[in-house]
Amino acid sequence: SQQGEEDPQALSIQEGENATMNCSYKTSINNLQWYRQNSGRGLVHLILIRSNEREKHSGRLRVTLDTSKKSSSLLITASRAADTASYFCATEGMDSSYKLIFGSGTRLLVRP
Amino acid sequence: DTEVTQTPKHLVMGMTNKKSLKCEQHMGHRAMYWYKQKAKKPPELMFVYSYEKLSINESVPSRFSPECPNSSLLNLHLHALQPEDSALYLCASSPRDRGSGYTFGSGTRLTVV
């Protein structure tokens, strides 16, 4: 099952520009996480934001969470060609199950 | 050791074959997962093991059979698969603490012929 939608589905920017990806989800969450995937291989955890947090930073990454709108955004500042990848949001629910459900993903291309 | 190791990286199997995918982690994580990912789609959860017991089966066909022999190992046994089962199979683990991200392996690219 898929938790929600991400937009845009694909994003192409110039190196040095900022990239913003949005994620919407359907059910109440304990936390929301962002992952990067290069060339259809393993996913790399980028950042986790809890449901009682509104904003979090990690290096060039900034994540916001709006639980009233059931949405999150990921901002990558000063993008680099190496940031080219697919980015997924994923949520852990409030129930006792420990499982991660993914959104549809955004494919980011950073042109040199 | 902060990795999840999956073997093999690539697997081609016939529809009558039996094969197994293996996953190993030594981070002491008590939850382990199998995900299936088709091209240009998000990973879809298949199974969750919590403290070596199967806790979630997301209505996966019985031709996929998971096994957790111990807290470090997770297997996925495959039998009588269909060509539409061709996908990237990802293993992941988590410490089950609601505050940490999941660690994913690099996946097994499975092709059913």
Boltz contact constraints between the chains, C-beta under 6 A:
constraints:
  - contact:
      token1: [A, 30]
      token2: [B, 98]
      max_distance: 6.0
  - contact:
      token1: [A, 33]
      token2: [B, 101]
      max_distance: 6.0
  - contact:
      token1: [A, 40]
      token2: [B, 88]
      max_distance: 6.0
  - contact:
      token1: [A, 41]
      token2: [B, 106]
      max_distance: 6.0
  - contact:
      token1: [A, 41]
      token2: [B, 107]
      max_distance: 6.0
  - contact:
      token1: [A, 42]
      token2: [B, 104]
      max_distance: 6.0
  - contact:
      token1: [A, 42]
      token2: [B, 105]
      max_distance: 6.0
  - contact:
      token1: [A, 42]
      token2: [B, 106]
      max_distance: 6.0
  - contact:
      token1: [A, 42]
      token2: [B, 107]
      max_distance: 6.0
  - contact:
      token1: [A, 43]
      token2: [B, 104]
      max_distance: 6.0
  - contact:
      token1: [A, 45]
      token2: [B, 101]
      max_distance: 6.0
  - contact:
      token1: [A, 48]
      token2: [B, 101]
      max_distance: 6.0
  - contact:
      token1: [A, 88]
      token2: [B, 42]
      max_distance: 6.0
  - contact:
      token1: [A, 97]
      token2: [B, 56]
      max_distance: 6.0
  - contact:
      token1: [A, 98]
      token2: [B, 31]
      max_distance: 6.0
  - contact:
      token1: [A, 98]
      token2: [B, 96]
      max_distance: 6.0
  - contact:
      token1: [A, 99]
      token2: [B, 45]
      max_distance: 6.0
  - contact:
      token1: [A, 99]
      token2: [B, 48]
      max_distance: 6.0
  - contact:
      token1: [A, 99]
      token2: [B, 56]
      max_distance: 6.0
  - contact:
      token1: [A, 100]
      token2: [B, 102]
      max_distance: 6.0
  - contact:
      token1: [A, 102]
      token2: [B, 42]
      max_distance: 6.0
  - contact:
      token1: [A, 102]
      token2: [B, 43]
      max_distance: 6.0
  - contact:
      token1: [A, 104]
      token2: [B, 42]
      max_distance: 6.0
  - contact:
      token1: [A, 105]
      token2: [B, 42]
      max_distance: 6.0
